[in-house]
Amino acid sequence: MTKTYAFETLQVHAGAKPDPATGARQVPIYQTTAYVFRDADHAAALFNLQEVGYIYSRLTNPTVAVLQERIATLEGGVGAVCCSSGHAAQIMALFPLMAPGRNVVASTRLYGGTLQQFSNTIRKFGWSAKFVDFDDLAAVEAAIDDDTRAVFCESIANPGGYITDLDAVAAITDKAGLPLIVDNTSATPWLCRPFEHGATLVVHSTTKYLTGNGTVTGGAVVDSGKFDWSASGKFPALSEPEPAYHGLKFHEALGPMAFTFYGIAVGLRDLGMTMNPQGAHYTLMGIETLSLRMERHVANARKVAAWLEADPRIETVTYAGLPSSPYYHRVARICPRGAGALFTFAIKGGYDACVKLVNSLELFSHVANLGDTRSLVIHPASTTHRQLSPEQLAKAGAGANVVRLSIGIEDADDLIADLDQALARATA
Ligand SMILES: *Cc1c(COP(=O)(O)O)cnc(C)c1O
């Protein structure tokens, strides 16, 4: 599959061809843990990474491999590693880069679970995160020190309404000789292509829009293939001999595929955060309609956000697709097809009114998820973001009177009518 096809064609075909064994047109679910070696020499070559092939499904599986190639192609990267969840993908992205004592400079505007993972859990590995407002470019630059090994942000940031100036951040990471990791979950490659703005790696929670229907958790790490892992000596996992593979130097031996191979051959082998073939199947089915769904998600989000903004019961709507947003001017450059379908609004009445609103909605489901065909609602301060301090809440754009919507692909007027009746009850 060449990359001259349009996105809409690639989302259906990339990575897949009729099954060589049966001619099956849809990608078969290879529900197997192991693969028979042709002979002892074949097995040895596979284990030495001298030949690419299937050994054991903790590392690779043909169904998952199709999804990896499809996501890599849609992002314009050279390779991808699929993982069991978006959070697994984040660890898998950092794992080859980090070591005890090293840090990642991260945006304050991140998915609540990521703030948690980076604030607390990664410390158990001896890693740490330094959180910075990514609109303050001088602060991003100042936060980078000799122990920094990556810079991390979201393209369209959860809980919505914020778009990172990826070009400006990439200029800083380029100068510092560091990889820029962009979580592109909320945008998807249909709306934003981080590699075209200088990102080194893209991570996804495929749980969200890529699968699109709320069925399976999954994640992916995609490599642009453009970073020189040997230049600075800061990434010995990729540039220095790996004892477990007879002293193989991943970057020297595998060039632009070094990060992806390391992710599979060491990351999945030893951390085991593997995506299963059933999960990959659901996500492949979802990706086939990605552009169609995203177009509708964005059109609905624009309509609902504009209606909310005009309503006197609403304090603010933070949707970057509204001309009133301070980030509106970034849409055309960073995500030209639209600002996504995730945004927050603040209602007059505060915490209690938000809880009443969530309880009164009928069409919107109250769930801790986003990027479903169904419209979803959550009150971050009482759920996903409840572990955060008031300062962290404010920095994450998730104050007490803020409700987050993930706009689905239903009829926009039905969604507006549901919000209207629920607002009436919440503010009565
Ligand atoms: C959901 C989400 C994650 C975490 O993904 P899981 O699949 O739930 O582990 C990370 N980043 C963003 C932006 C998300 O929306």
The ligand as an SDF file (V2000), in Angstrom:
LIG
                    3D

 15 15  0  0  0  0  0  0  0  0999 V2000
   -8.6540    7.9720   27.5250 C   0  0  0  0  0  0  0  0  0  0  0  0
   -7.4210    8.7270   27.3060 C   0  0  0  0  0  0  0  0  0  0  0  0
   -6.1840    8.2150   27.7170 C   0  0  0  0  0  0  0  0  0  0  0  0
   -6.0550    6.8880   28.4120 C   0  0  0  0  0  0  0  0  0  0  0  0
   -6.4450    5.8560   27.5540 O   0  0  0  0  0  0  0  0  0  0  0  0
   -7.0550    4.4580   28.1030 P   0  0  0  0  0  0  0  0  0  0  0  0
   -7.3200    3.7160   26.8380 O   0  0  0  0  0  0  0  0  0  0  0  0
   -8.2670    4.7770   28.8830 O   0  0  0  0  0  0  0  0  0  0  0  0
   -5.9740    3.8510   28.9430 O   0  0  0  0  0  0  0  0  0  0  0  0
   -5.0620    8.9760   27.4640 C   0  0  0  0  0  0  0  0  0  0  0  0
   -5.1360   10.1780   26.8740 N   0  0  0  0  0  0  0  0  0  0  0  0
   -6.3110   10.6970   26.4750 C   0  0  0  0  0  0  0  0  0  0  0  0
   -6.3320   12.0300   25.8180 C   0  0  0  0  0  0  0  0  0  0  0  0
   -7.4880    9.9910   26.6710 C   0  0  0  0  0  0  0  0  0  0  0  0
   -8.6420   10.5110   26.2740 O   0  0  0  0  0  0  0  0  0  0  0  0
  1  2  1  0
  2  3  1  0
  2 14  2  0
  3  4  1  0
  3 10  2  0
  4  5  1  0
  5  6  1  0
  6  7  2  0
  6  8  1  0
  6  9  1  0
 10 11  1  0
 11 12  2  0
 12 13  1  0
 12 14  1  0
 14 15  1  0
M  END
$$$$
